[in-house]
Amino acid sequence: MRWNPDHDRAQQETADSLTRHHAPHWWVMWSYSLRVWVAFHLGPATVAPLRHANPDQLSQHMRYLTHQNAPRPLTSGSLRAAPRPGPTVLPRTGPTTLTGLTTTLHTQEPR
């Protein structure tokens, strides 16, 4: 008997169920050739595709990684003033002439 995709209908339905359960963070497919479920992370974190022959183990692994990559709430100890972008103000030295133009040189003291 030749193989066709209908032979794996139950595995495809399980993949669809896992995708619905773990949406919007994961997309799951059944791999006909590998005979495993493969989950792809859809969030901003870089996560390698997961492969498991057992859908319960796959689901558990996806929950774990989703929890690990979840944004953490801010606490009072984690609030720090972010450095402000902008030019560094350097101390001035005296005026100098450069090709007929008068400019002011800026130098930075070594730290």
Biopython code that builds the backbone (N, CA, C, O; Angstrom):
import numpy as np
from Bio.PDB.StructureBuilder import StructureBuilder

atoms = [
    (1, "MET", "N", (0.846, -1.182, 0.000)),
    (1, "MET", "CA", (0.000, 0.000, 0.000)),
    (1, "MET", "C", (0.885, 1.236, 0.000)),
    (1, "MET", "O", (1.770, 1.368, 0.846)),
    (2, "ARG", "N", (0.657, 2.123, -0.924)),
    (2, "ARG", "CA", (1.432, 3.367, -1.012)),
    (2, "ARG", "C", (0.971, 4.356, 0.037)),
    (2, "ARG", "O", (-0.197, 4.385, 0.427)),
    (3, "TRP", "N", (1.922, 5.170, 0.485)),
    (3, "TRP", "CA", (1.620, 6.189, 1.493)),
    (3, "TRP", "C", (0.992, 7.397, 0.821)),
    (3, "TRP", "O", (1.356, 7.745, -0.302)),
    (4, "ASN", "N", (0.047, 8.041, 1.505)),
    (4, "ASN", "CA", (-0.473, 9.331, 1.056)),
    (4, "ASN", "C", (-0.761, 10.178, 2.298)),
    (4, "ASN", "O", (-0.847, 9.633, 3.398)),
    (5, "PRO", "N", (-0.908, 11.474, 2.149)),
    (5, "PRO", "CA", (-1.082, 12.361, 3.305)),
    (5, "PRO", "C", (-2.269, 12.017, 4.205)),
    (5, "PRO", "O", (-2.250, 12.343, 5.392)),
    (6, "ASP", "N", (-3.289, 11.372, 3.670)),
    (6, "ASP", "CA", (-4.446, 11.014, 4.495)),
    (6, "ASP", "C", (-4.087, 10.000, 5.577)),
    (6, "ASP", "O", (-4.792, 9.888, 6.580)),
    (7, "HIS", "N", (-2.995, 9.261, 5.382)),
    (7, "HIS", "CA", (-2.573, 8.304, 6.409)),
    (7, "HIS", "C", (-2.137, 9.013, 7.691)),
    (7, "HIS", "O", (-2.167, 8.422, 8.771)),
    (8, "ASP", "N", (-1.733, 10.279, 7.570)),
    (8, "ASP", "CA", (-1.260, 11.038, 8.731)),
    (8, "ASP", "C", (-2.259, 12.119, 9.152)),
    (8, "ASP", "O", (-1.871, 13.125, 9.744)),
    (9, "ARG", "N", (-3.518, 11.916, 8.853)),
    (9, "ARG", "CA", (-4.540, 12.920, 9.168)),
    (9, "ARG", "C", (-4.585, 13.225, 10.674)),
    (9, "ARG", "O", (-4.714, 14.387, 11.058)),
    (10, "ALA", "N", (-4.481, 12.212, 11.518)),
    (10, "ALA", "CA", (-4.535, 12.433, 12.974)),
    (10, "ALA", "C", (-3.347, 13.283, 13.442)),
    (10, "ALA", "O", (-3.510, 14.144, 14.307)),
    (11, "GLN", "N", (-2.167, 13.050, 12.885)),
    (11, "GLN", "CA", (-0.992, 13.838, 13.255)),
    (11, "GLN", "C", (-1.135, 15.286, 12.784)),
    (11, "GLN", "O", (-0.723, 16.213, 13.483)),
    (12, "GLN", "N", (-1.717, 15.478, 11.604)),
    (12, "GLN", "CA", (-1.954, 16.829, 11.099)),
    (12, "GLN", "C", (-2.937, 17.573, 12.006)),
    (12, "GLN", "O", (-2.749, 18.755, 12.297)),
    (13, "GLU", "N", (-3.977, 16.880, 12.447)),
    (13, "GLU", "CA", (-4.958, 17.501, 13.337)),
    (13, "GLU", "C", (-4.330, 17.843, 14.688)),
    (13, "GLU", "O", (-4.652, 18.871, 15.282)),
    (14, "THR", "N", (-3.438, 16.986, 15.168)),
    (14, "THR", "CA", (-2.734, 17.281, 16.418)),
    (14, "THR", "C", (-1.866, 18.520, 16.248)),
    (14, "THR", "O", (-1.813, 19.362, 17.144)),
    (15, "ALA", "N", (-1.183, 18.643, 15.111)),
    (15, "ALA", "CA", (-0.363, 19.828, 14.841)),
    (15, "ALA", "C", (-1.226, 21.083, 14.818)),
    (15, "ALA", "O", (-0.839, 22.109, 15.377)),
    (16, "ASP", "N", (-2.386, 21.013, 14.181)),
    (16, "ASP", "CA", (-3.301, 22.163, 14.152)),
    (16, "ASP", "C", (-3.766, 22.526, 15.559)),
    (16, "ASP", "O", (-3.848, 23.704, 15.908)),
    (17, "SER", "N", (-4.064, 21.527, 16.350)),
    (17, "SER", "CA", (-4.498, 21.760, 17.729)),
    (17, "SER", "C", (-3.399, 22.423, 18.554)),
    (17, "SER", "O", (-3.666, 23.351, 19.316)),
    (18, "LEU", "N", (-2.161, 21.945, 18.401)),
    (18, "LEU", "CA", (-1.038, 22.547, 19.122)),
    (18, "LEU", "C", (-0.824, 24.000, 18.697)),
    (18, "LEU", "O", (-0.533, 24.861, 19.527)),
    (19, "THR", "N", (-0.970, 24.263, 17.407)),
    (19, "THR", "CA", (-0.816, 25.641, 16.916)),
    (19, "THR", "C", (-1.872, 26.545, 17.540)),
    (19, "THR", "O", (-1.557, 27.646, 17.991)),
    (20, "ARG", "N", (-3.122, 26.088, 17.571)),
    (20, "ARG", "CA", (-4.196, 26.898, 18.186)),
    (20, "ARG", "C", (-3.946, 27.102, 19.668)),
    (20, "ARG", "O", (-4.166, 28.196, 20.190)),
    (21, "HIS", "N", (-3.490, 26.066, 20.350)),
    (21, "HIS", "CA", (-3.269, 26.140, 21.794)),
    (21, "HIS", "C", (-2.129, 27.097, 22.164)),
    (21, "HIS", "O", (-2.205, 27.793, 23.177)),
    (22, "HIS", "N", (-1.086, 27.128, 21.352)),
    (22, "HIS", "CA", (0.097, 27.935, 21.672)),
    (22, "HIS", "C", (0.184, 29.225, 20.857)),
    (22, "HIS", "O", (1.218, 29.892, 20.868)),
    (23, "ALA", "N", (-0.892, 29.582, 20.151)),
    (23, "ALA", "CA", (-0.903, 30.829, 19.387)),
    (23, "ALA", "C", (-0.849, 32.009, 20.358)),
    (23, "ALA", "O", (-1.370, 31.890, 21.467)),
    (24, "PRO", "N", (-0.265, 33.102, 20.005)),
    (24, "PRO", "CA", (0.344, 33.463, 18.725)),
    (24, "PRO", "C", (1.856, 33.221, 18.691)),
    (24, "PRO", "O", (2.533, 33.691, 17.775)),
    (25, "HIS", "N", (2.382, 32.511, 19.656)),
    (25, "HIS", "CA", (3.836, 32.375, 19.780)),
    (25, "HIS", "C", (4.447, 31.252, 18.940)),
    (25, "HIS", "O", (5.642, 31.284, 18.645)),
    (26, "TRP", "N", (3.636, 30.253, 18.551)),
    (26, "TRP", "CA", (4.187, 29.065, 17.890)),
    (26, "TRP", "C", (3.326, 28.641, 16.716)),
    (26, "TRP", "O", (2.115, 28.861, 16.702)),
    (27, "TRP", "N", (3.966, 28.034, 15.739)),
    (27, "TRP", "CA", (3.283, 27.379, 14.626)),
    (27, "TRP", "C", (3.838, 25.958, 14.561)),
    (27, "TRP", "O", (5.054, 25.768, 14.541)),
    (28, "VAL", "N", (2.955, 24.961, 14.528)),
    (28, "VAL", "CA", (3.361, 23.551, 14.577)),
    (28, "VAL", "C", (2.920, 22.852, 13.296)),
    (28, "VAL", "O", (1.830, 23.094, 12.778)),
    (29, "MET", "N", (3.790, 21.982, 12.800)),
    (29, "MET", "CA", (3.451, 21.173, 11.629)),
    (29, "MET", "C", (3.899, 19.735, 11.870)),
    (29, "MET", "O", (4.790, 19.476, 12.679)),
    (30, "TRP", "N", (3.281, 18.824, 11.171)),
    (30, "TRP", "CA", (3.679, 17.418, 11.217)),
    (30, "TRP", "C", (4.640, 17.188, 10.063)),
    (30, "TRP", "O", (4.316, 17.501, 8.917)),
    (31, "SER", "N", (5.815, 16.648, 10.347)),
    (31, "SER", "CA", (6.796, 16.359, 9.310)),
    (31, "SER", "C", (6.592, 14.922, 8.827)),
    (31, "SER", "O", (6.847, 13.965, 9.558)),
    (32, "TYR", "N", (6.128, 14.790, 7.580)),
    (32, "TYR", "CA", (5.907, 13.459, 7.015)),
    (32, "TYR", "C", (7.206, 12.667, 6.946)),
    (32, "TYR", "O", (7.224, 11.470, 7.233)),
    (33, "SER", "N", (8.282, 13.330, 6.568)),
    (33, "SER", "CA", (9.544, 12.613, 6.362)),
    (33, "SER", "C", (10.251, 12.275, 7.670)),
    (33, "SER", "O", (10.839, 11.200, 7.791)),
    (34, "LEU", "N", (10.203, 13.176, 8.648)),
    (34, "LEU", "CA", (10.875, 12.923, 9.925)),
    (34, "LEU", "C", (10.003, 12.143, 10.908)),
    (34, "LEU", "O", (10.510, 11.553, 11.862)),
    (35, "ARG", "N", (8.698, 12.143, 10.674)),
    (35, "ARG", "CA", (7.735, 11.472, 11.553)),
    (35, "ARG", "C", (7.746, 12.085, 12.954)),
    (35, "ARG", "O", (7.651, 11.375, 13.956)),
    (36, "VAL", "N", (7.862, 13.401, 13.007)),
    (36, "VAL", "CA", (7.830, 14.150, 14.272)),
    (36, "VAL", "C", (7.042, 15.439, 14.045)),
    (36, "VAL", "O", (6.827, 15.865, 12.911)),
    (37, "TRP", "N", (6.618, 16.047, 15.155)),
    (37, "TRP", "CA", (6.024, 17.374, 15.092)),
    (37, "TRP", "C", (7.154, 18.386, 15.198)),
    (37, "TRP", "O", (8.085, 18.220, 15.986)),
    (38, "VAL", "N", (7.055, 19.447, 14.383)),
    (38, "VAL", "CA", (8.067, 20.505, 14.383)),
    (38, "VAL", "C", (7.359, 21.807, 14.726)),
    (38, "VAL", "O", (6.355, 22.164, 14.109)),
    (39, "ALA", "N", (7.903, 22.523, 15.733)),
    (39, "ALA", "CA", (7.312, 23.786, 16.177)),
    (39, "ALA", "C", (8.261, 24.932, 15.856)),
    (39, "ALA", "O", (9.462, 24.855, 16.116)),
    (40, "PHE", "N", (7.705, 25.992, 15.289)),
    (40, "PHE", "CA", (8.471, 27.181, 14.921)),
    (40, "PHE", "C", (8.016, 28.347, 15.798)),
    (40, "PHE", "O", (6.826, 28.655, 15.869)),
    (41, "HIS", "N", (8.969, 28.985, 16.457)),
    (41, "HIS", "CA", (8.662, 30.131, 17.322)),
    (41, "HIS", "C", (8.407, 31.351, 16.458)),
    (41, "HIS", "O", (9.169, 31.624, 15.530)),
    (42, "LEU", "N", (7.345, 32.090, 16.752)),
    (42, "LEU", "CA", (6.962, 33.257, 15.956)),
    (42, "LEU", "C", (7.231, 34.565, 16.685)),
    (42, "LEU", "O", (6.908, 35.632, 16.164)),
    (43, "GLY", "N", (7.810, 34.509, 17.867)),
    (43, "GLY", "CA", (8.073, 35.716, 18.644)),
    (43, "GLY", "C", (9.370, 36.394, 18.250)),
    (43, "GLY", "O", (10.053, 35.957, 17.324)),
    (44, "PRO", "N", (9.711, 37.479, 18.965)),
    (44, "PRO", "CA", (10.917, 38.238, 18.628)),
    (44, "PRO", "C", (12.219, 37.519, 19.000)),
    (44, "PRO", "O", (13.271, 37.829, 18.443)),
    (45, "ALA", "N", (12.162, 36.570, 19.928)),
    (45, "ALA", "CA", (13.378, 35.850, 20.333)),
    (45, "ALA", "C", (13.767, 34.845, 19.256)),
    (45, "ALA", "O", (12.910, 34.293, 18.567)),
    (46, "THR", "N", (15.065, 34.617, 19.122)),
    (46, "THR", "CA", (15.551, 33.622, 18.179)),
    (46, "THR", "C", (15.562, 32.265, 18.869)),
    (46, "THR", "O", (16.327, 32.035, 19.805)),
    (47, "VAL", "N", (14.706, 31.376, 18.395)),
    (47, "VAL", "CA", (14.580, 30.040, 18.977)),
    (47, "VAL", "C", (14.655, 29.032, 17.834)),
    (47, "VAL", "O", (13.930, 29.154, 16.847)),
    (48, "ALA", "N", (15.521, 28.048, 17.964)),
    (48, "ALA", "CA", (15.627, 27.008, 16.942)),
    (48, "ALA", "C", (14.335, 26.193, 16.914)),
    (48, "ALA", "O", (13.698, 26.014, 17.952)),
    (49, "PRO", "N", (13.942, 25.700, 15.746)),
    (49, "PRO", "CA", (12.739, 24.855, 15.679)),
    (49, "PRO", "C", (12.860, 23.651, 16.618)),
    (49, "PRO", "O", (13.929, 23.060, 16.767)),
    (50, "LEU", "N", (11.740, 23.310, 17.238)),
    (50, "LEU", "CA", (11.700, 22.165, 18.152)),
    (50, "LEU", "C", (11.158, 20.960, 17.403)),
    (50, "LEU", "O", (10.265, 21.097, 16.567)),
    (51, "ARG", "N", (11.694, 19.777, 17.699)),
    (51, "ARG", "CA", (11.209, 18.544, 17.080)),
    (51, "ARG", "C", (10.986, 17.508, 18.165)),
    (51, "ARG", "O", (11.881, 17.224, 18.962)),
    (52, "HIS", "N", (9.776, 16.942, 18.189)),
    (52, "HIS", "CA", (9.454, 15.884, 19.149)),
    (52, "HIS", "C", (8.525, 14.880, 18.495)),
    (52, "HIS", "O", (7.651, 15.241, 17.708)),
    (53, "ALA", "N", (8.727, 13.610, 18.832)),
    (53, "ALA", "CA", (7.833, 12.556, 18.360)),
    (53, "ALA", "C", (6.599, 12.453, 19.253)),
    (53, "ALA", "O", (5.598, 11.852, 18.864)),
    (54, "ASN", "N", (6.668, 13.040, 20.454)),
    (54, "ASN", "CA", (5.561, 13.011, 21.408)),
    (54, "ASN", "C", (4.974, 14.420, 21.507)),
    (54, "ASN", "O", (5.684, 15.345, 21.899)),
    (55, "PRO", "N", (3.687, 14.610, 21.159)),
    (55, "PRO", "CA", (3.114, 15.957, 21.179)),
    (55, "PRO", "C", (3.043, 16.564, 22.580)),
    (55, "PRO", "O", (3.117, 17.784, 22.726)),
    (56, "ASP", "N", (2.899, 15.725, 23.616)),
    (56, "ASP", "CA", (2.862, 16.269, 24.978)),
    (56, "ASP", "C", (4.217, 16.845, 25.379)),
    (56, "ASP", "O", (4.281, 17.890, 26.025)),
    (57, "GLN", "N", (5.297, 16.169, 24.998)),
    (57, "GLN", "CA", (6.632, 16.682, 25.290)),
    (57, "GLN", "C", (6.896, 17.964, 24.511)),
    (57, "GLN", "O", (7.507, 18.900, 25.026)),
    (58, "LEU", "N", (6.432, 17.996, 23.269)),
    (58, "LEU", "CA", (6.595, 19.203, 22.464)),
    (58, "LEU", "C", (5.860, 20.371, 23.107)),
    (58, "LEU", "O", (6.410, 21.466, 23.220)),
    (59, "SER", "N", (4.626, 20.144, 23.524)),
    (59, "SER", "CA", (3.834, 21.192, 24.160)),
    (59, "SER", "C", (4.509, 21.707, 25.433)),
    (59, "SER", "O", (4.539, 22.912, 25.682)),
    (60, "GLN", "N", (5.036, 20.808, 26.215)),
    (60, "GLN", "CA", (5.726, 21.192, 27.451)),
    (60, "GLN", "C", (6.968, 22.029, 27.134)),
    (60, "GLN", "O", (7.225, 23.028, 27.807)),
    (61, "HIS", "N", (7.726, 21.641, 26.136)),
    (61, "HIS", "CA", (8.923, 22.374, 25.743)),
    (61, "HIS", "C", (8.553, 23.771, 25.228)),
    (61, "HIS", "O", (9.248, 24.743, 25.524)),
    (62, "MET", "N", (7.480, 23.872, 24.472)),
    (62, "MET", "CA", (7.028, 25.166, 23.952)),
    (62, "MET", "C", (6.597, 26.080, 25.099)),
    (62, "MET", "O", (6.924, 27.267, 25.103)),
    (63, "ARG", "N", (5.858, 25.527, 26.080)),
    (63, "ARG", "CA", (5.449, 26.341, 27.241)),
    (63, "ARG", "C", (6.666, 26.860, 27.998)),
    (63, "ARG", "O", (6.711, 28.022, 28.402)),
    (64, "TYR", "N", (7.645, 25.991, 28.182)),
    (64, "TYR", "CA", (8.861, 26.382, 28.897)),
    (64, "TYR", "C", (9.574, 27.535, 28.178)),
    (64, "TYR", "O", (9.941, 28.527, 28.807)),
    (65, "LEU", "N", (9.768, 27.401, 26.869)),
    (65, "LEU", "CA", (10.467, 28.447, 26.124)),
    (65, "LEU", "C", (9.659, 29.734, 26.039)),
    (65, "LEU", "O", (10.231, 30.824, 26.056)),
    (66, "THR", "N", (8.349, 29.626, 25.947)),
    (66, "THR", "CA", (7.513, 30.822, 25.939)),
    (66, "THR", "C", (7.654, 31.559, 27.258)),
    (66, "THR", "O", (7.751, 32.786, 27.276)),
    (67, "HIS", "N", (7.666, 30.824, 28.360)),
    (67, "HIS", "CA", (7.834, 31.441, 29.681)),
    (67, "HIS", "C", (9.221, 32.078, 29.811)),
    (67, "HIS", "O", (9.347, 33.172, 30.361)),
    (68, "GLN", "N", (10.262, 31.402, 29.311)),
    (68, "GLN", "CA", (11.629, 31.930, 29.415)),
    (68, "GLN", "C", (11.806, 33.217, 28.615)),
    (68, "GLN", "O", (12.577, 34.089, 29.015)),
    (69, "ASN", "N", (11.104, 33.346, 27.496)),
    (69, "ASN", "CA", (11.258, 34.512, 26.625)),
    (69, "ASN", "C", (10.204, 35.579, 26.852)),
    (69, "ASN", "O", (10.147, 36.559, 26.109)),
    (70, "ALA", "N", (9.363, 35.406, 27.872)),
    (70, "ALA", "CA", (8.322, 36.393, 28.158)),
    (70, "ALA", "C", (8.955, 37.662, 28.713)),
    (70, "ALA", "O", (9.938, 37.590, 29.450)),
    (71, "PRO", "N", (8.405, 38.818, 28.370)),
    (71, "PRO", "CA", (8.924, 40.061, 28.943)),
    (71, "PRO", "C", (8.737, 40.063, 30.455)),
    (71, "PRO", "O", (7.698, 39.636, 30.958)),
    (72, "ARG", "N", (9.718, 40.532, 31.157)),
    (72, "ARG", "CA", (9.661, 40.590, 32.613)),
    (72, "ARG", "C", (9.069, 41.922, 33.056)),
    (72, "ARG", "O", (9.369, 42.956, 32.461)),
    (73, "PRO", "N", (8.228, 41.914, 34.098)),
    (73, "PRO", "CA", (7.685, 43.185, 34.588)),
    (73, "PRO", "C", (8.798, 44.007, 35.233)),
    (73, "PRO", "O", (9.744, 43.463, 35.802)),
    (74, "LEU", "N", (8.666, 45.316, 35.131)),
    (74, "LEU", "CA", (9.646, 46.205, 35.738)),
    (74, "LEU", "C", (9.476, 46.218, 37.252)),
    (74, "LEU", "O", (8.356, 46.221, 37.764)),
    (75, "THR", "N", (10.580, 46.226, 37.945)),
    (75, "THR", "CA", (10.562, 46.368, 39.399)),
    (75, "THR", "C", (11.325, 47.631, 39.749)),
    (75, "THR", "O", (12.041, 48.177, 38.909)),
    (76, "SER", "N", (11.183, 48.093, 40.956)),
    (76, "SER", "CA", (11.847, 49.336, 41.348)),
    (76, "SER", "C", (13.364, 49.208, 41.227)),
    (76, "SER", "O", (14.037, 50.194, 40.925)),
    (77, "GLY", "N", (13.909, 48.027, 41.452)),
    (77, "GLY", "CA", (15.353, 47.833, 41.338)),
    (77, "GLY", "C", (15.836, 47.796, 39.900)),
    (77, "GLY", "O", (17.027, 47.970, 39.642)),
    (78, "SER", "N", (14.908, 47.565, 38.941)),
    (78, "SER", "CA", (15.338, 47.461, 37.552)),
    (78, "SER", "C", (15.214, 48.782, 36.800)),
    (78, "SER", "O", (15.585, 48.865, 35.630)),
    (79, "LEU", "N", (14.695, 49.811, 37.462)),
    (79, "LEU", "CA", (14.542, 51.101, 36.799)),
    (79, "LEU", "C", (15.840, 51.891, 36.910)),
    (79, "LEU", "O", (16.270, 52.244, 38.009)),
    (80, "ARG", "N", (16.443, 52.160, 35.798)),
    (80, "ARG", "CA", (17.655, 52.960, 35.750)),
    (80, "ARG", "C", (17.482, 54.012, 34.677)),
    (80, "ARG", "O", (16.783, 53.804, 33.685)),
    (81, "ALA", "N", (18.113, 55.116, 34.883)),
    (81, "ALA", "CA", (18.049, 56.157, 33.861)),
    (81, "ALA", "C", (18.841, 55.701, 32.651)),
    (81, "ALA", "O", (20.015, 55.347, 32.755)),
    (82, "ALA", "N", (18.194, 55.714, 31.521)),
    (82, "ALA", "CA", (18.882, 55.331, 30.285)),
    (82, "ALA", "C", (19.789, 56.473, 29.855)),
    (82, "ALA", "O", (19.439, 57.641, 30.025)),
    (83, "PRO", "N", (20.946, 56.148, 29.301)),
    (83, "PRO", "CA", (21.814, 57.216, 28.831)),
    (83, "PRO", "C", (21.128, 57.965, 27.697)),
    (83, "PRO", "O", (20.498, 57.369, 26.824)),
    (84, "ARG", "N", (21.263, 59.259, 27.734)),
    (84, "ARG", "CA", (20.633, 60.076, 26.708)),
    (84, "ARG", "C", (21.570, 60.226, 25.519)),
    (84, "ARG", "O", (22.753, 60.527, 25.683)),
    (85, "PRO", "N", (21.042, 60.016, 24.332)),
    (85, "PRO", "CA", (21.890, 60.210, 23.160)),
    (85, "PRO", "C", (22.133, 61.694, 22.942)),
    (85, "PRO", "O", (21.332, 62.535, 23.350)),
    (86, "GLY", "N", (23.209, 61.990, 22.316)),
    (86, "GLY", "CA", (23.498, 63.385, 22.006)),
    (86, "GLY", "C", (24.991, 63.631, 21.952)),
    (86, "GLY", "O", (25.788, 62.748, 22.271)),
    (87, "PRO", "N", (25.364, 64.822, 21.550)),
    (87, "PRO", "CA", (26.783, 65.117, 21.426)),
    (87, "PRO", "C", (27.443, 65.230, 22.793)),
    (87, "PRO", "O", (26.816, 65.624, 23.776)),
    (88, "THR", "N", (28.699, 64.881, 22.829)),
    (88, "THR", "CA", (29.481, 65.043, 24.043)),
    (88, "THR", "C", (30.009, 66.470, 24.070)),
    (88, "THR", "O", (30.592, 66.941, 23.094)),
    (89, "VAL", "N", (29.810, 67.138, 25.163)),
    (89, "VAL", "CA", (30.313, 68.501, 25.291)),
    (89, "VAL", "C", (31.773, 68.412, 25.710)),
    (89, "VAL", "O", (32.112, 67.852, 26.753)),
    (90, "LEU", "N", (32.611, 68.973, 24.878)),
    (90, "LEU", "CA", (34.040, 68.927, 25.137)),
    (90, "LEU", "C", (34.539, 70.297, 25.582)),
    (90, "LEU", "O", (34.012, 71.320, 25.145)),
    (91, "PRO", "N", (35.556, 70.325, 26.455)),
    (91, "PRO", "CA", (36.089, 71.631, 26.866)),
    (91, "PRO", "C", (36.746, 72.337, 25.692)),
    (91, "PRO", "O", (37.349, 71.700, 24.829)),
    (92, "ARG", "N", (36.626, 73.645, 25.667)),
    (92, "ARG", "CA", (37.169, 74.428, 24.567)),
    (92, "ARG", "C", (38.606, 74.835, 24.860)),
    (92, "ARG", "O", (39.001, 75.064, 26.003)),
    (93, "THR", "N", (39.355, 74.913, 23.794)),
    (93, "THR", "CA", (40.680, 75.506, 23.875)),
    (93, "THR", "C", (40.607, 76.834, 23.138)),
    (93, "THR", "O", (39.513, 77.274, 22.785)),
    (94, "GLY", "N", (41.675, 77.446, 22.911)),
    (94, "GLY", "CA", (41.671, 78.768, 22.264)),
    (94, "GLY", "C", (41.314, 78.712, 20.797)),
    (94, "GLY", "O", (41.330, 77.641, 20.190)),
    (95, "PRO", "N", (40.988, 79.874, 20.213)),
    (95, "PRO", "CA", (40.675, 79.942, 18.779)),
    (95, "PRO", "C", (41.927, 79.680, 17.946)),
    (95, "PRO", "O", (43.048, 79.964, 18.369)),
    (96, "THR", "N", (41.711, 79.145, 16.778)),
    (96, "THR", "CA", (42.805, 78.886, 15.848)),
    (96, "THR", "C", (42.337, 79.195, 14.441)),
    (96, "THR", "O", (41.135, 79.188, 14.175)),
    (97, "THR", "N", (43.262, 79.464, 13.539)),
    (97, "THR", "CA", (42.930, 79.776, 12.150)),
    (97, "THR", "C", (43.280, 78.581, 11.290)),
    (97, "THR", "O", (44.386, 78.047, 11.372)),
    (98, "LEU", "N", (42.331, 78.162, 10.464)),
    (98, "LEU", "CA", (42.537, 77.038, 9.571)),
    (98, "LEU", "C", (42.123, 77.465, 8.178)),
    (98, "LEU", "O", (40.948, 77.737, 7.934)),
    (99, "THR", "N", (43.045, 77.524, 7.292)),
    (99, "THR", "CA", (42.823, 77.955, 5.903)),
    (99, "THR", "C", (41.957, 79.207, 5.813)),
    (99, "THR", "O", (41.005, 79.268, 5.035)),
    (100, "GLY", "N", (42.297, 80.183, 6.607)),
    (100, "GLY", "CA", (41.612, 81.462, 6.530)),
    (100, "GLY", "C", (40.329, 81.535, 7.317)),
    (100, "GLY", "O", (39.745, 82.614, 7.417)),
    (101, "LEU", "N", (39.853, 80.421, 7.890)),
    (101, "LEU", "CA", (38.621, 80.426, 8.682)),
    (101, "LEU", "C", (38.989, 80.354, 10.148)),
    (101, "LEU", "O", (39.955, 79.688, 10.521)),
    (102, "THR", "N", (38.241, 81.023, 10.961)),
    (102, "THR", "CA", (38.482, 80.956, 12.383)),
    (102, "THR", "C", (37.554, 79.897, 12.967)),
    (102, "THR", "O", (36.336, 79.979, 12.807)),
    (103, "THR", "N", (38.127, 78.901, 13.645)),
    (103, "THR", "CA", (37.342, 77.845, 14.277)),
    (103, "THR", "C", (37.811, 77.670, 15.704)),
    (103, "THR", "O", (38.884, 78.154, 16.064)),
    (104, "THR", "N", (37.053, 77.010, 16.498)),
    (104, "THR", "CA", (37.433, 76.691, 17.857)),
    (104, "THR", "C", (37.662, 75.195, 17.945)),
    (104, "THR", "O", (36.783, 74.413, 17.581)),
    (105, "LEU", "N", (38.844, 74.780, 18.428)),
    (105, "LEU", "CA", (39.144, 73.367, 18.563)),
    (105, "LEU", "C", (38.536, 72.829, 19.844)),
    (105, "LEU", "O", (38.474, 73.521, 20.860)),
    (106, "HIS", "N", (38.100, 71.618, 19.780)),
    (106, "HIS", "CA", (37.576, 70.914, 20.947)),
    (106, "HIS", "C", (38.499, 69.727, 21.225)),
    (106, "HIS", "O", (38.812, 68.946, 20.327)),
    (107, "THR", "N", (38.910, 69.611, 22.427)),
    (107, "THR", "CA", (39.743, 68.462, 22.812)),
    (107, "THR", "C", (39.121, 67.789, 24.004)),
    (107, "THR", "O", (38.436, 68.420, 24.809)),
    (108, "GLN", "N", (39.362, 66.521, 24.108)),
    (108, "GLN", "CA", (38.842, 65.771, 25.239)),
    (108, "GLN", "C", (40.013, 65.328, 26.097)),
    (108, "GLN", "O", (40.994, 64.778, 25.598)),
    (109, "GLU", "N", (39.897, 65.575, 27.388)),
    (109, "GLU", "CA", (40.944, 65.197, 28.314)),
    (109, "GLU", "C", (40.962, 63.678, 28.463)),
    (109, "GLU", "O", (39.900, 63.057, 28.491)),
    (110, "PRO", "N", (42.158, 63.059, 28.561)),
    (110, "PRO", "CA", (42.200, 61.618, 28.801)),
    (110, "PRO", "C", (41.660, 61.268, 30.185)),
    (110, "PRO", "O", (41.843, 62.021, 31.142)),
    (111, "ARG", "N", (41.004, 60.132, 30.279)),
    (111, "ARG", "CA", (40.405, 59.740, 31.564)),
    (111, "ARG", "C", (41.261, 58.784, 32.288)),
    (111, "ARG", "O", (40.911, 58.350, 33.385)),
]
sb = StructureBuilder()
sb.init_structure("model")
sb.init_model(0)
sb.init_chain("A")
sb.init_seg("    ")
for serial, (resi, resn, name, xyz) in enumerate(atoms, 1):
    if name == "N":
        sb.init_residue(resn, " ", resi, " ")
    sb.init_atom(name, np.array(xyz, "f"), 0.0, 1.0, " ", f" {name:<3s}", serial, name[0])
structure = sb.get_structure()
